[in-house]
Structures are given as C-alpha cells and as structure tokens.
Amino acid sequence: MSVNKLPFNENEQQLFHRFNEQFTELHWKILEFFDNPKDWYRKESRQPFRFSSPFWSTLGSVLEHAFPELKSEKSAYQKIWADLYAEKLVNVPVLVTMQSDDLLIKQTSNLGTASLNLRRVWNKCA
C-alpha cells in the first residue's frame, strides 16, 4: 500500500504527522501500552501487574511495572502523559489512583487508537 493511499482521511493524516514530529518513541510506547494493557503483556510474554492492594493502585505503578526503566523517571513519564492528554490521545488527565479492576483497561481515546493504527500502517509503508 502506498503512503498516498492510506485508509485515513486527510485530517487524520495531518494530525498524525504533527504527533509523529512532536512525540518521542517513549510517547508512542506508553500510548501503545495503555491502548490495551492486557494484550501488551500477552504480546511481551510478561506477567501482568500484580496489585499491592486488592482495591486501589495507580496508573503510574502499572506503567513502571511495564517499563521498569521508568521507575527513576517519574517526572519524564508524567510530562509524556500530560502531552498525550493535551492532544486528547488518552482519556485520563493524570496517572491517577484507580480501582484495581480499571487499571488494565484501555485508557486511550478513539483519536489515540486511530493514531496508533495510522502509525502502524505508516511504518509498514515506509
């Protein structure tokens, strides 16, 4: 499939180009993870996050479990999350405390998922 025949409208492609120029690879990794955390763990052959409390934990703890190298980079990943939220790619404004059942569900918006899909198609065409 040529880049000119991508199955996305021109507005989506323009937004994606802006996101692609603006975001680091870590932005995309975090967005990909939170698009479907359970599937990400399965694809990576990793054990999902185990909750310290049966009722509450934070999205930050889940992120640090998935990417242990981020444990000492809290301000960096919080800034990345703020970037993603500012662009309406995730639904939650901060990496909040949530009920444990909600931590491994999709946190991306429809635009976030569409941007990931466009990136996948774009990378296949490149």
Residue, then its C-alpha position, 0 to 999 in steps of 0.5 A: m500500500s502506498v503512503n498516498k493511499l492510506p485508509f485515513n482521511e486527510n485530517e487524520q493524516q495531518l494530525f498524525h504527522r504533527f504527533n509523529e514530529q512532536f512525540t518521542e518513541l517513549h510517547w508512542k510506547i506508553l500510548e501503545f501500552f495503555d491502548n490495551p494493557k492486557d494484550w501488551y503483556r500477552k504480546e511481551s510474554r510478561q506477567p501482568f501487574r500484580f496489585s499491592s492492594p486488592f482495591w486501589s493502585t495507580l496508573g503510574s505503578v502499572l506503567e513502571h511495572a511495564f517499563p521498569e526503566l521508568k521507575s527513576e523517571k517519574s517526572a519524564y513519564q508524567k510530562i509524556w502523559a500530560d502531552l498525550y492528554a493535551e492532544k486528547l490521545v488518552n482519556v485520563p488527565v493524570l496517572v491517577t489512583m484507580q480501582s484495581d479492576d480499571l487499571l488494565i483497561k484501555q485508557t486511550s481515546n478513539l483519536g489515540t487508537a486511530s493514531l496508533n493504527l495510522r502509525r502502524v500502517w505508516n511504518k509498514c509503508a515506509 
